[in-house]
Amino acid sequence: MKGNFWKGAEIKRTREKYAHIRRKMQRNRQLHIVANQIVAYAKQFPKPIIVMEDLTGIRTTLTSPRSLTGDFILYPSESSKPIEYKALLEGIEVRYLPKKEVRNTSKTCHRCGHAARVNGRDGIQ
């Protein structure tokens, strides 16, 4: 009886290929779940509009180490297109704001408008 033998590099390359495919499929599934939730939330209101930041060029301005880049941020088209697509199917308008209009939005309370001062990476003070 003869056995089959494969080179280690070939096995590693195949494993990495399918691991990449599984990661991409999982990420897309999660994006669609979140997109459905956002659209469902917006549908509660009389004249819903979904407003997102224009993320064009965000990957070029990212300052974190290269090895961490893919873990923290997706390509802009990956993150916003499912939301836009599902919203337009439901008749909900989607607007993109330029960077100058969204300054400090992650630090500003959406209810009272107070902008917290962030002191380094440890938190808000």
N, C-alpha and C positions, 0 to 999 in steps of 0.2 A: 504494500500500500504506500503510495506516494503522498507526501504532504505538500501543502502550499506554503511558500515563504514570501514574505514581503519585507521590504526595507523599512527600517525604523522611521526614516524621514518621510516616507510615503504615508505611513500610518499616522504620523503626527500631523502632516498636512491635511489629511482627510478628516481627522478629529477636529482640528481647528476650523476647517471649512463648515462642518455641520454645527459646531458650537456657535459660530458666528450667525448661521442661519437661524438657530433656535433663539439666540438673543434678540435678533432683529424682529422675529415674529412675535416674541413676547412683548417687546417694546411697542410694536404697532398695535397689539391687542390692548395694552394698557392705555395708549393714546386714544383709541376709539371708545373705551369705557369712560375715560375722563371727558371726552368730547360729548358723549351722550348725556352725562351728568350736567355739564355746563349748559347745553341746549335745553334740557328739561327744566333747569332752574330758571333760565331766561324766559321760557314759555309761560311762567306764572304771572308775568307782568303784562299790562295792557298793550304797550307799544315797545316790545323788547328790542334792545340793541346790544350787541356784544362788542366791547371795545378792547383791543389788544395793542400792545406796543409793537411797533415796526422793528423787528429784530435783525434786519439786514445788516450784515457786517459784524455781528456780535462775536463770532468766533475769532475774528482778526484782532479784536480788542481785549480778549480774555488774557489775564495775566497769571493764571494758575499754571503749575507745572504741566508739561505736555502729557504726561502719563495720566493725569487726572481729568483732562479736558473732556473726554468722552463720557466720563462718569457723571459730570455735573450738568452738562448742557447738550441738548439735541440740536440738530440742524433746524434753523427756523422754519423751513418748509415742512419738516416732519411734525413739529409741535403745533403749528397753527392751521395747516391745511385740513386735517380732519374736523376741527371745530368749525372752520369756515364752510366746508362742504355740508356738514350736517345742519348748520344753521340756515344756510340758503335753501336746503330742502324743506325746512319748516317755515320759510318765509321771514326769517329773522335777519335783520341787517347786521353786517359786520364792518366795523371801522378800525383802521390802524392809525395810531397816533405816532407822530415823529418823536425822536428822542428828547427834543427840547421841551415837549409838553408833558413828559412823564418823569421829570426829574423829582427824586425823593418820594416817588409813589410807594415804594416798598417800606419806607420809614414812616409814612403818613397814615394816620387812622382814617379809615373810610367813613366813619360816623361823625367824629368831632373835628377832623382836619388837623389835629396836633401832629407835628413832625418831631419824632423823637431823635435825639442825638445819639448816634452809635459811637461807642468808644472802643475801637479796635475790633477784635474777633470775639471778645468775651460777652458782648451783649449790649443792652440798651441802658443808658444812664440818664 
